[in-house]
């Protein structure tokens, strides 16, 4: 028995739109921790009240929840009040990173590159948005992940319908200019950025299905970029995490244009840990197999 971590709860499932993905992530993490001899237990917050964690004497928590209610500071705040150390970012960074609009504002205020955007509402002047951002435009809920409710708009008359779809998931909807370039993702573990992963999706459509349930998307890791350019991008990712207050582990998504300009897209503070997930893929290239990665993340569990 690996006793150094005490009694560990793996939080997964939950009630967000990303429940299905979280179930896959959590089961993978739980199996890895059990395989390493950790006294780990499954805990689904949609089925059990969080205060049970305190009552049953859990010493720390591995958060494998995705989306609202698990990645947005809510669970983190509850664990802070109960005094139970947990993996990943704290309350403020989790809440901020889950909000794509406010993430962008922090990045822009810090001089970090991110695509131009507009907030969409029912009375938005759709033509003005198209004139400003051009086409295509990405429309997405501001507080969802895994491409939930997201649409790539290629025609001006599609914009309102894309907003309506996103608005089913969130009251705050963001439209973002389309940046032509290579899609990359950059995990980090503590204060180190891991190797970048290049994502090559069919027709450039890296949607929910292609992320988790097909083998049509190609992932290149190592990413094939020149070493000095990758080092610069990894440094950018760490700065983007620091200004948001992120800690422990996470993953930033970005686009690299043909002339070498990077644009930060999103920060994920509780990334997927499924068979298709990118953090384990990158960690493996860095020399950390899945079990060792899970233990390293768990080792970083803390309060405050």
C-alpha positions in Angstrom: 0.0 0.0 0.0 1.3 3.5 -1.0 0.5 5.2 2.3 2.2 8.6 1.7 -1.0 10.1 0.3 -3.4 8.7 2.9 -7.1 8.2 1.9 -7.7 9.7 -1.5 -11.0 10.6 -3.2 -11.0 10.8 -7.0 -13.8 13.2 -7.9 -15.4 12.5 -11.3 -18.7 12.4 -13.0 -20.5 15.5 -11.7 -23.5 17.1 -13.3 -21.9 19.3 -16.0 -22.3 18.9 -19.8 -18.9 17.2 -19.7 -20.0 14.4 -17.3 -19.4 11.7 -19.9 -15.8 12.8 -20.5 -15.2 13.2 -16.7 -16.4 9.6 -16.1 -13.8 8.4 -18.6 -11.0 10.6 -17.0 -11.9 9.6 -13.5 -11.9 5.9 -14.1 -8.5 6.1 -15.8 -7.0 8.1 -12.9 -8.6 5.8 -10.3 -7.3 2.7 -11.9 -3.8 4.2 -12.2 -3.8 5.2 -8.5 -5.1 1.9 -7.4 -2.4 0.2 -9.5 0.2 2.3 -7.7 -1.1 1.1 -4.3 -2.8 4.3 -3.4 -5.9 4.0 -1.1 -8.1 5.7 -3.7 -11.9 5.7 -3.9 -14.3 6.9 -6.5 -16.5 9.8 -5.6 -19.2 11.3 -7.8 -20.4 14.7 -6.4 -23.7 14.3 -8.3 -24.5 11.2 -6.3 -22.9 12.0 -2.9 -22.7 15.3 -0.9 -19.2 16.7 -0.6 -19.3 17.0 3.2 -19.0 13.2 3.2 -15.4 13.6 2.2 -14.7 15.2 5.6 -16.9 12.8 7.5 -15.2 9.8 5.9 -11.7 11.1 6.6 -10.3 11.7 3.2 -6.8 13.2 3.3 -6.7 14.6 -0.2 -8.7 14.8 -3.5 -7.8 14.2 -7.1 -10.2 16.4 -9.1 -11.0 14.7 -12.4 -14.2 16.8 -12.9 -14.6 18.8 -16.1 -16.8 21.9 -16.7 -19.0 23.8 -14.4 -19.3 22.6 -10.8 -15.9 20.9 -10.9 -13.5 23.1 -12.9 -14.8 26.5 -12.0 -13.8 27.0 -8.4 -17.0 25.7 -6.9 -15.6 22.3 -5.7 -12.3 24.0 -4.9 -14.0 26.4 -2.6 -15.8 23.6 -0.8 -12.6 21.7 -0.3 -10.9 24.8 1.0 -13.6 25.2 3.7 -13.2 21.6 4.7 -9.4 21.8 4.8 -8.9 18.9 2.3 -5.9 19.4 -0.1 -6.8 19.0 -3.8 -5.1 18.8 -7.1 -4.9 21.6 -9.7 -5.6 25.3 -9.5 -7.2 27.1 -6.6 -10.5 28.9 -6.4 -9.7 32.1 -8.2 -7.6 30.6 -11.0 -10.2 27.9 -11.6 -13.1 30.4 -11.8 -11.1 32.8 -14.0 -9.8 30.1 -16.4 -13.3 28.6 -16.8 -14.5 32.0 -18.1 -13.2 32.4 -21.6 -14.1 36.1 -21.7 -12.3 37.1 -18.6 -9.4 34.9 -19.4 -8.9 36.9 -22.6 -9.1 40.2 -20.7 -6.4 39.1 -18.3 -4.2 37.9 -21.1 -4.7 41.1 -23.1 -4.0 43.2 -20.1 -0.8 41.3 -19.6 0.3 41.8 -23.2 -0.3 38.2 -24.2 -1.6 37.4 -27.7 -5.2 36.0 -28.1 -7.7 36.3 -31.0 -10.0 39.3 -31.2 -13.5 38.6 -29.9 -17.0 39.9 -29.4 -19.7 39.1 -26.8 -23.0 38.0 -28.5 -26.5 38.7 -27.2 -30.0 38.4 -28.5 -30.0 42.0 -29.8 -26.4 41.8 -31.3 -25.9 43.4 -34.7 -24.8 40.2 -36.5 -23.6 42.0 -39.6 -21.4 44.3 -37.5 -19.7 41.3 -35.8 -19.0 39.7 -39.1 -17.6 43.0 -40.5 -15.3 43.4 -37.5 -14.1 39.8 -37.0 -14.4 38.5 -40.6 -15.3 34.9 -41.5 -15.0 32.2 -40.3 -15.9 33.0 -36.7 -15.9 30.6 -33.8 -18.9 30.9 -31.5 -18.8 29.2 -28.1 -20.3 29.3 -24.6 -17.9 31.2 -22.3 -18.1 28.6 -19.5 -18.0 25.3 -21.2 -15.2 23.1 -22.4 -14.7 20.1 -24.7 -16.2 22.1 -27.6 -19.7 21.9 -26.0 -22.1 24.2 -27.9 -19.3 25.5 -30.2 -19.8 26.3 -33.9 -17.5 27.3 -36.7 -19.5 29.9 -38.6 -18.5 30.2 -42.3 -21.5 32.2 -43.6 -22.9 35.5 -42.1 -26.4 34.1 -41.9 -25.3 31.3 -39.7 -24.1 33.5 -36.8 -27.4 34.0 -35.1 -28.2 30.2 -35.1 -24.7 29.6 -33.7 -25.3 32.1 -30.9 -28.7 30.3 -30.1 -27.0 27.0 -29.8 -24.3 28.3 -27.5 -26.9 30.2 -25.5 -28.5 26.8 -24.6 -25.3 26.0 -22.6 -24.5 29.4 -21.2 -25.9 32.9 -20.8 -22.5 34.3 -21.8 -21.6 33.6 -25.5 -18.3 34.7 -27.2 -17.5 35.0 -30.8 -13.8 34.8 -31.8 -12.0 35.6 -35.0 -10.7 32.6 -36.9 -6.9 32.4 -36.9 -5.4 30.3 -39.7 -2.6 28.2 -38.5 -1.5 25.0 -36.7 -3.5 23.9 -33.7 -1.2 23.2 -30.7 -1.8 22.3 -27.1 0.7 22.8 -24.3 0.3 20.9 -21.0 2.2 22.0 -17.9 3.1 20.2 -14.7 4.0 22.4 -11.7 6.3 25.1 -13.1 7.4 23.2 -16.2 5.7 23.2 -19.6 5.6 19.7 -21.2 6.2 19.0 -24.9 3.7 20.6 -27.3 1.2 18.4 -29.1 0.3 19.3 -32.7 -3.4 18.5 -33.5 -4.4 17.7 -37.1 -8.2 17.1 -37.2 -10.2 16.2 -40.3 -11.0 19.3 -42.2 -9.6 21.3 -39.3 -12.7 20.4 -37.3 -11.5 19.5 -33.8 -15.0 19.1 -32.2 -16.3 17.0 -29.3 -16.6 13.8 -31.4 -13.1 14.1 -32.8 -11.7 14.9 -29.4 -12.9 11.8 -27.6 -14.6 9.2 -29.8 -12.8 8.8 -33.1 -9.4 7.9 -34.3 -9.5 10.3 -37.3 -7.6 13.1 -35.5 -3.8 12.9 -35.7 -1.6 14.0 -32.7 2.0 14.7 -33.2 4.2 14.7 -30.2 7.0 15.7 -30.5 5.2 18.4 -32.5 8.0 18.9 -35.1 8.6 22.6 -34.5 12.2 23.9 -34.3 13.5 23.6 -30.8 13.9 27.3 -30.2 10.4 28.1 -31.3 8.9 25.3 -29.1 10.9 26.7 -26.2 9.4 30.1 -26.8 5.9 28.7 -26.9 6.4 26.7 -23.8 7.6 29.9 -22.0 4.5 31.7 -23.3 2.3 29.0 -21.9 3.9 29.2 -18.5 3.4 33.0 -18.5 -0.2 32.6 -19.5 -0.8 30.2 -16.6 1.0 32.4 -14.1 -1.0 35.6 -14.9 -4.2 33.6 -14.3 -2.8 32.2 -11.0 -2.9 28.6 -12.2 -0.9 25.9 -10.3 -0.3 22.2 -10.2 -1.2 21.2 -13.7 -3.2 22.3 -16.7 -3.2 22.8 -20.4 -3.2 25.8 -22.7 -4.5 25.7 -26.3 -3.0 27.9 -28.9 -2.8 28.5 -32.7 0.5 29.2 -34.5 0.2 31.1 -37.7 2.3 30.4 -40.8 4.6 33.4 -40.0 5.3 32.2 -36.5 2.8 34.3 -34.4 1.1 32.4 -31.5 -2.4 33.1 -30.3 -3.6 31.8 -26.9 -7.1 30.3 -27.1 -8.1 28.8 -23.7 -6.7 27.6 -20.4 -7.9 24.2 -19.0 -7.3 23.7 -15.3 -8.7 20.2 -15.2 -7.8 18.6 -18.5 -9.0 15.3 -19.8 -7.3 12.1 -18.7 -8.9 9.7 -21.2 -7.3 7.4 -23.7 -7.5 10.2 -26.3 -6.3 12.9 -23.9 -3.3 15.1 -24.6 -1.7 15.7 -21.2 -0.8 12.0 -20.8 0.5 11.9 -24.4 2.8 14.9 -23.8 3.9 13.6 -20.4 4.8 10.2 -21.9 7.2 12.0 -24.3 8.7 13.8 -21.3 9.3 10.4 -19.7 6.3 10.2 -17.4 4.0 7.2 -18.0 0.3 7.6 -17.0 0.6 6.1 -13.5 3.6 8.3 -12.7 1.8 11.3 -14.1 -1.2 10.7 -11.8 1.0 10.3 -8.8 2.9 13.5 -9.6 -0.3 15.4 -9.9 -1.6 13.9 -6.7 1.7 14.8 -5.0 1.0 18.5 -5.8 -2.4 18.5 -4.0 -2.6 21.5 -1.7 -4.8 24.2 -0.1 -4.8 28.0 -0.6 
